[in-house]
Amino acid sequence: MSLEGINRALVSHDLVQDLKWNAGLREEFAEDEAAVLDRYELTAAERTAIEERDFRTLYDLGFHPYLGAQFARILFANNKSGATGAVQHLLASIRREPLPGDAEAGGA
């Protein structure tokens, strides 16, 4: 995706920024993701992509690449164990490969 393809109207950008800067919201998101998502006027495609951890679709919708990396870290590394696991999940999603550790999809 090129930077020209960024859709500045995506509400998911606001979600990620809020999660990035608000520890309480991150905790709530971890406990009840659906309740947090309900507060944002996400398109159906955005919400589904978030729920399915489908970064490829988010990028196809015009999601900013920097925020994608930040969101992957929030979702998969939770800023505790570094970014390696988050990067692996992000790349697998973009490539449409099974997510690392997804036994049902045949991942390790």
N, C-alpha and C positions, 0 to 999 in steps of 0.2 A: 504494500500500500504506500502511496506517496503522501506527502504532507498536504498536497493539494486536495486529496480525497477526504480530509478530515471533516466530519460533520459536526460543526460547533453546536448544533441544536440538540445533540444527544443528551438526554437527561442522565444517562449512565456516567457521563463525565462528572457531573455534580455529585453523584453517589460516591464515586471513587475518591474525589477530593474530600468529601465529608468523612468517609471512612479513614482516609489517610491522616486527617488532623484531629479526629475525635475518638479517643480511646474508649469512651463509654459506648459510642455507637458501634465500634468494632466488637466489643463484648456482646452487645445486643444482637448484632448481625450473626455472631457465632452461635448464639443461643436460639434465635428465632429469625432466620433469614427472611422468611416470607413477610413477617410483620414489618421489617425494615423496608423491604422492596415495595410494600403496599404504600408507603409514604411518598414514593417518588412516581412521577407521571411518566413511567417508562413505556415505550412502545411494546407491543406484544413480542416483537422480535428481539428487542433488547432484553426483556425479562427472561425469555426462554433461553437466550444465549448465556445470560448470567447464571441461571439455575443449572444449566447443563455444562457450565464452565467451558463454553465454546468460544474461544478467543478468535478463531478464524471468522466466525459469523460477526462478532463484534467489530473486528477490523473491516470486514466487508461492508458493514453499516456505516463506517466512517469513524470508528473509535480511535482516539489518539494513541499512537504506539507507546509513548512514555507512560501514559496512564494505564495501558495494558500491562506493562511490566510492574507498575506499582500495585495494580489490582491482583496480579498473580502472586505477588509476595504476600499481600494481605490474606488471600485465599489459601495459599499452600504452605507458606513459611511462617506466617503470623509474626514476622519480624523477630523470631526467636532463634531460628537455626540457620540463618543465612539465606541466601537467595538460590542456592543450587537446585533444590527441589522445585522451587517455584519456576525457575527457568526451564527445567525439564518438562514440567506440566504445560507451561506456556508454549514451548516449541512443539510438543506432541499435539496439542490442540490445533495450532496453526497448520501443521503438516497433516492433520486428520489421522494421526496414529493413535493407538491405544495409550491411555494415560499411564505413566509409571505407577506400578503397584495395583493396577486394575486387573485383578485376577480373572474377572468375568470376560474381559476383552483380550485376555491372553498376555497382559503385561507382566513384568517381573515384580 
